[in-house]
Amino acid sequence: MKIVTIILGVLTTLLGIFCVFRPGVAALSLAWLLGIILIISGLNITINYFGKKEGSGWDAFFGILSIIGGIVLLCNYYGAFFADTVIIYFIMAFVLVSGIIRVCGAWKMKQKKQPWLGGMIFGILSILIAVVALFHPLMGVALVGYMVAFTIITQGINTLSLGLSLKK
């Protein structure tokens, strides 16, 4: 188990490094990832319903619907492109709202005479990044790609650390 975890950590870290150099590929692969997640989740829900008789008929319906949606994302180029576009705009909208919340929080902290400058700076940067990305979609793709890349690298390093800490 230790060797497999170490190998998985190294491979995941290398994948993240690849994504740093190809942020567009990373961002435009989110629909594939979403498709795979939908299929796995749908299979899990459907198997639990039919195998263990857990849940209601609605669970089976949504499980089957998730499987179909995942297959559509994996097999339909236009559906995947649409999903990638929606995901990118959703993330940028999230960054915008997060920045606004940080600025408001920093303002309240300033009024209470607490440390506020860091929160204000990160809030303003988040707002600026989101606005630029919303008006320049290619910039948004690159930013989301880098976020995906650094998330994958972090997960790879965590997995590698876990593997190294395991006993034989």
Secondary structure, DSSP 8 states (H G I E B T S, - for coil): -HHHHHHHHHHHHHHHHHHHH-HHHHHTTHHHHHHHHHHHHHHHHHHHHHHH--S-HHHHHHHHHHHHHHHHHHH-HHHHHHHHHHHHHHHHHHHHHHHHHHHHHHHHHHHTTS--HHHHHHHHHHHHHHHHHHH-HHHHHHHHHHHHHHHHHHHHHHHHHHHHHS--
